[in-house]
């Protein structure tokens, strides 16, 4: 199966860096399982402190049906938990902007 490298950005509200890190440090085992079962690996999120932009990158196989299903109770609980500290859509999912890969050195 093809492995894709995916990158996107999100926006953290000012003053919430520590809380964002805390929530991810305490990520639930059922969410980790859902992420891995969705074909995501090598997932990192970086913060640009000057702009509060979160830069996420991951390796992905499959098409993420589990993580995009907002009716999944684990997904719903997570997006609702994170909604107060990030820029979100009306359904509380993070506003994500896909990034285009222009260079890769394997």
PyMOL CGO cylinders between C-alpha atoms (Angstrom):
from pymol import cmd
from pymol.cgo import CYLINDER

trace = [
    CYLINDER, 0.00, 0.00, 0.00, 1.27, 3.45, -0.88, 0.3, 1, 1, 1, 1, 1, 1,
    CYLINDER, 1.27, 3.45, -0.88, 2.49, 5.61, 1.99, 0.3, 1, 1, 1, 1, 1, 1,
    CYLINDER, 2.49, 5.61, 1.99, 1.80, 9.33, 1.57, 0.3, 1, 1, 1, 1, 1, 1,
    CYLINDER, 1.80, 9.33, 1.57, 3.40, 12.15, 3.53, 0.3, 1, 1, 1, 1, 1, 1,
    CYLINDER, 3.40, 12.15, 3.53, 0.70, 14.64, 4.50, 0.3, 1, 1, 1, 1, 1, 1,
    CYLINDER, 0.70, 14.64, 4.50, 1.20, 18.10, 5.99, 0.3, 1, 1, 1, 1, 1, 1,
    CYLINDER, 1.20, 18.10, 5.99, -1.32, 20.68, 7.10, 0.3, 1, 1, 1, 1, 1, 1,
    CYLINDER, -1.32, 20.68, 7.10, -1.58, 23.70, 9.32, 0.3, 1, 1, 1, 1, 1, 1,
    CYLINDER, -1.58, 23.70, 9.32, -4.00, 24.70, 12.04, 0.3, 1, 1, 1, 1, 1, 1,
    CYLINDER, -4.00, 24.70, 12.04, -4.18, 27.70, 14.36, 0.3, 1, 1, 1, 1, 1, 1,
    CYLINDER, -4.18, 27.70, 14.36, -3.85, 27.74, 18.12, 0.3, 1, 1, 1, 1, 1, 1,
    CYLINDER, -3.85, 27.74, 18.12, -5.52, 30.54, 20.04, 0.3, 1, 1, 1, 1, 1, 1,
    CYLINDER, -5.52, 30.54, 20.04, -3.01, 32.84, 21.80, 0.3, 1, 1, 1, 1, 1, 1,
    CYLINDER, -3.01, 32.84, 21.80, -1.93, 31.76, 25.28, 0.3, 1, 1, 1, 1, 1, 1,
    CYLINDER, -1.93, 31.76, 25.28, -2.84, 28.09, 24.95, 0.3, 1, 1, 1, 1, 1, 1,
    CYLINDER, -2.84, 28.09, 24.95, 0.51, 26.46, 24.07, 0.3, 1, 1, 1, 1, 1, 1,
    CYLINDER, 0.51, 26.46, 24.07, 0.90, 24.76, 27.47, 0.3, 1, 1, 1, 1, 1, 1,
    CYLINDER, 0.90, 24.76, 27.47, -2.71, 23.53, 27.49, 0.3, 1, 1, 1, 1, 1, 1,
    CYLINDER, -2.71, 23.53, 27.49, -2.43, 22.20, 23.94, 0.3, 1, 1, 1, 1, 1, 1,
    CYLINDER, -2.43, 22.20, 23.94, 0.74, 20.29, 24.86, 0.3, 1, 1, 1, 1, 1, 1,
    CYLINDER, 0.74, 20.29, 24.86, -0.85, 18.97, 28.08, 0.3, 1, 1, 1, 1, 1, 1,
    CYLINDER, -0.85, 18.97, 28.08, -3.89, 17.64, 26.25, 0.3, 1, 1, 1, 1, 1, 1,
    CYLINDER, -3.89, 17.64, 26.25, -1.70, 15.87, 23.70, 0.3, 1, 1, 1, 1, 1, 1,
    CYLINDER, -1.70, 15.87, 23.70, 0.63, 14.52, 26.39, 0.3, 1, 1, 1, 1, 1, 1,
    CYLINDER, 0.63, 14.52, 26.39, -2.49, 12.94, 27.93, 0.3, 1, 1, 1, 1, 1, 1,
    CYLINDER, -2.49, 12.94, 27.93, -3.92, 11.63, 24.64, 0.3, 1, 1, 1, 1, 1, 1,
    CYLINDER, -3.92, 11.63, 24.64, -6.39, 8.82, 25.24, 0.3, 1, 1, 1, 1, 1, 1,
    CYLINDER, -6.39, 8.82, 25.24, -5.39, 5.26, 24.30, 0.3, 1, 1, 1, 1, 1, 1,
    CYLINDER, -5.39, 5.26, 24.30, -8.61, 4.84, 22.31, 0.3, 1, 1, 1, 1, 1, 1,
    CYLINDER, -8.61, 4.84, 22.31, -7.74, 7.91, 20.21, 0.3, 1, 1, 1, 1, 1, 1,
    CYLINDER, -7.74, 7.91, 20.21, -4.21, 6.61, 19.59, 0.3, 1, 1, 1, 1, 1, 1,
    CYLINDER, -4.21, 6.61, 19.59, -5.70, 3.30, 18.46, 0.3, 1, 1, 1, 1, 1, 1,
    CYLINDER, -5.70, 3.30, 18.46, -8.16, 5.06, 16.16, 0.3, 1, 1, 1, 1, 1, 1,
    CYLINDER, -8.16, 5.06, 16.16, -5.36, 7.14, 14.62, 0.3, 1, 1, 1, 1, 1, 1,
    CYLINDER, -5.36, 7.14, 14.62, -3.18, 4.09, 14.01, 0.3, 1, 1, 1, 1, 1, 1,
    CYLINDER, -3.18, 4.09, 14.01, -6.11, 2.00, 12.76, 0.3, 1, 1, 1, 1, 1, 1,
    CYLINDER, -6.11, 2.00, 12.76, -6.82, 4.81, 10.27, 0.3, 1, 1, 1, 1, 1, 1,
    CYLINDER, -6.82, 4.81, 10.27, -3.42, 4.29, 8.68, 0.3, 1, 1, 1, 1, 1, 1,
    CYLINDER, -3.42, 4.29, 8.68, -1.55, 7.21, 10.26, 0.3, 1, 1, 1, 1, 1, 1,
    CYLINDER, -1.55, 7.21, 10.26, 2.00, 6.84, 11.53, 0.3, 1, 1, 1, 1, 1, 1,
    CYLINDER, 2.00, 6.84, 11.53, 4.98, 9.06, 12.29, 0.3, 1, 1, 1, 1, 1, 1,
    CYLINDER, 4.98, 9.06, 12.29, 2.66, 11.93, 13.28, 0.3, 1, 1, 1, 1, 1, 1,
    CYLINDER, 2.66, 11.93, 13.28, 4.16, 15.16, 14.61, 0.3, 1, 1, 1, 1, 1, 1,
    CYLINDER, 4.16, 15.16, 14.61, 2.76, 18.62, 15.34, 0.3, 1, 1, 1, 1, 1, 1,
    CYLINDER, 2.76, 18.62, 15.34, 5.01, 21.66, 15.60, 0.3, 1, 1, 1, 1, 1, 1,
    CYLINDER, 5.01, 21.66, 15.60, 4.19, 25.20, 16.80, 0.3, 1, 1, 1, 1, 1, 1,
    CYLINDER, 4.19, 25.20, 16.80, 5.39, 28.47, 15.28, 0.3, 1, 1, 1, 1, 1, 1,
    CYLINDER, 5.39, 28.47, 15.28, 5.29, 30.66, 18.40, 0.3, 1, 1, 1, 1, 1, 1,
    CYLINDER, 5.29, 30.66, 18.40, 5.39, 33.88, 16.38, 0.3, 1, 1, 1, 1, 1, 1,
    CYLINDER, 5.39, 33.88, 16.38, 2.11, 33.13, 14.58, 0.3, 1, 1, 1, 1, 1, 1,
    CYLINDER, 2.11, 33.13, 14.58, 0.46, 30.39, 16.73, 0.3, 1, 1, 1, 1, 1, 1,
    CYLINDER, 0.46, 30.39, 16.73, 0.37, 28.25, 13.59, 0.3, 1, 1, 1, 1, 1, 1,
    CYLINDER, 0.37, 28.25, 13.59, 0.45, 24.52, 14.25, 0.3, 1, 1, 1, 1, 1, 1,
    CYLINDER, 0.45, 24.52, 14.25, 2.24, 22.54, 11.54, 0.3, 1, 1, 1, 1, 1, 1,
    CYLINDER, 2.24, 22.54, 11.54, 1.29, 18.86, 11.39, 0.3, 1, 1, 1, 1, 1, 1,
    CYLINDER, 1.29, 18.86, 11.39, 2.97, 16.16, 9.35, 0.3, 1, 1, 1, 1, 1, 1,
    CYLINDER, 2.97, 16.16, 9.35, 2.23, 12.47, 9.16, 0.3, 1, 1, 1, 1, 1, 1,
    CYLINDER, 2.23, 12.47, 9.16, 2.62, 9.37, 7.08, 0.3, 1, 1, 1, 1, 1, 1,
    CYLINDER, 2.62, 9.37, 7.08, -0.67, 7.97, 5.87, 0.3, 1, 1, 1, 1, 1, 1,
    CYLINDER, -0.67, 7.97, 5.87, -1.97, 4.84, 4.22, 0.3, 1, 1, 1, 1, 1, 1,
    CYLINDER, -1.97, 4.84, 4.22, -5.65, 4.40, 3.48, 0.3, 1, 1, 1, 1, 1, 1,
    CYLINDER, -5.65, 4.40, 3.48, -8.20, 7.20, 3.42, 0.3, 1, 1, 1, 1, 1, 1,
    CYLINDER, -8.20, 7.20, 3.42, -8.86, 8.06, 7.10, 0.3, 1, 1, 1, 1, 1, 1,
    CYLINDER, -8.86, 8.06, 7.10, -12.52, 7.01, 7.27, 0.3, 1, 1, 1, 1, 1, 1,
    CYLINDER, -12.52, 7.01, 7.27, -12.38, 6.62, 11.06, 0.3, 1, 1, 1, 1, 1, 1,
    CYLINDER, -12.38, 6.62, 11.06, -10.92, 10.03, 11.82, 0.3, 1, 1, 1, 1, 1, 1,
    CYLINDER, -10.92, 10.03, 11.82, -13.17, 11.93, 9.45, 0.3, 1, 1, 1, 1, 1, 1,
    CYLINDER, -13.17, 11.93, 9.45, -16.31, 10.40, 10.96, 0.3, 1, 1, 1, 1, 1, 1,
    CYLINDER, -16.31, 10.40, 10.96, -17.42, 13.15, 13.33, 0.3, 1, 1, 1, 1, 1, 1,
    CYLINDER, -17.42, 13.15, 13.33, -20.19, 10.89, 14.63, 0.3, 1, 1, 1, 1, 1, 1,
    CYLINDER, -20.19, 10.89, 14.63, -17.53, 8.52, 16.04, 0.3, 1, 1, 1, 1, 1, 1,
    CYLINDER, -17.53, 8.52, 16.04, -17.78, 9.13, 19.82, 0.3, 1, 1, 1, 1, 1, 1,
    CYLINDER, -17.78, 9.13, 19.82, -13.99, 9.26, 20.28, 0.3, 1, 1, 1, 1, 1, 1,
    CYLINDER, -13.99, 9.26, 20.28, -13.57, 11.79, 17.47, 0.3, 1, 1, 1, 1, 1, 1,
    CYLINDER, -13.57, 11.79, 17.47, -16.53, 13.85, 18.72, 0.3, 1, 1, 1, 1, 1, 1,
    CYLINDER, -16.53, 13.85, 18.72, -15.15, 13.94, 22.28, 0.3, 1, 1, 1, 1, 1, 1,
    CYLINDER, -15.15, 13.94, 22.28, -11.68, 15.02, 21.06, 0.3, 1, 1, 1, 1, 1, 1,
    CYLINDER, -11.68, 15.02, 21.06, -12.84, 17.79, 18.72, 0.3, 1, 1, 1, 1, 1, 1,
    CYLINDER, -12.84, 17.79, 18.72, -15.15, 19.14, 21.41, 0.3, 1, 1, 1, 1, 1, 1,
    CYLINDER, -15.15, 19.14, 21.41, -12.30, 19.08, 23.95, 0.3, 1, 1, 1, 1, 1, 1,
    CYLINDER, -12.30, 19.08, 23.95, -9.96, 20.99, 21.63, 0.3, 1, 1, 1, 1, 1, 1,
    CYLINDER, -9.96, 20.99, 21.63, -12.50, 23.54, 20.34, 0.3, 1, 1, 1, 1, 1, 1,
    CYLINDER, -12.50, 23.54, 20.34, -11.87, 26.09, 23.08, 0.3, 1, 1, 1, 1, 1, 1,
    CYLINDER, -11.87, 26.09, 23.08, -8.16, 26.49, 22.30, 0.3, 1, 1, 1, 1, 1, 1,
    CYLINDER, -8.16, 26.49, 22.30, -8.05, 26.30, 18.48, 0.3, 1, 1, 1, 1, 1, 1,
    CYLINDER, -8.05, 26.30, 18.48, -9.64, 27.90, 15.46, 0.3, 1, 1, 1, 1, 1, 1,
    CYLINDER, -9.64, 27.90, 15.46, -12.50, 25.56, 14.56, 0.3, 1, 1, 1, 1, 1, 1,
    CYLINDER, -12.50, 25.56, 14.56, -15.28, 25.03, 12.04, 0.3, 1, 1, 1, 1, 1, 1,
    CYLINDER, -15.28, 25.03, 12.04, -18.95, 25.20, 13.13, 0.3, 1, 1, 1, 1, 1, 1,
    CYLINDER, -18.95, 25.20, 13.13, -18.86, 21.46, 13.96, 0.3, 1, 1, 1, 1, 1, 1,
    CYLINDER, -18.86, 21.46, 13.96, -15.81, 22.01, 16.26, 0.3, 1, 1, 1, 1, 1, 1,
    CYLINDER, -15.81, 22.01, 16.26, -13.35, 20.30, 13.91, 0.3, 1, 1, 1, 1, 1, 1,
    CYLINDER, -13.35, 20.30, 13.91, -10.05, 22.14, 13.59, 0.3, 1, 1, 1, 1, 1, 1,
    CYLINDER, -10.05, 22.14, 13.59, -9.69, 24.45, 10.63, 0.3, 1, 1, 1, 1, 1, 1,
    CYLINDER, -9.69, 24.45, 10.63, -7.05, 22.58, 8.63, 0.3, 1, 1, 1, 1, 1, 1,
    CYLINDER, -7.05, 22.58, 8.63, -5.24, 23.99, 5.62, 0.3, 1, 1, 1, 1, 1, 1,
    CYLINDER, -5.24, 23.99, 5.62, -3.46, 21.36, 3.50, 0.3, 1, 1, 1, 1, 1, 1,
    CYLINDER, -3.46, 21.36, 3.50, 0.13, 22.15, 2.54, 0.3, 1, 1, 1, 1, 1, 1,
    CYLINDER, 0.13, 22.15, 2.54, 1.73, 21.31, -0.79, 0.3, 1, 1, 1, 1, 1, 1,
    CYLINDER, 1.73, 21.31, -0.79, 5.01, 19.40, -0.75, 0.3, 1, 1, 1, 1, 1, 1,
    CYLINDER, 5.01, 19.40, -0.75, 7.59, 21.10, -2.93, 0.3, 1, 1, 1, 1, 1, 1,
    CYLINDER, 7.59, 21.10, -2.93, 10.71, 19.20, -1.84, 0.3, 1, 1, 1, 1, 1, 1,
    CYLINDER, 10.71, 19.20, -1.84, 11.54, 15.90, -0.16, 0.3, 1, 1, 1, 1, 1, 1,
    CYLINDER, 11.54, 15.90, -0.16, 14.97, 14.44, 0.54, 0.3, 1, 1, 1, 1, 1, 1,
    CYLINDER, 14.97, 14.44, 0.54, 14.52, 10.75, 1.39, 0.3, 1, 1, 1, 1, 1, 1,
]
cmd.load_cgo(trace, "trace")
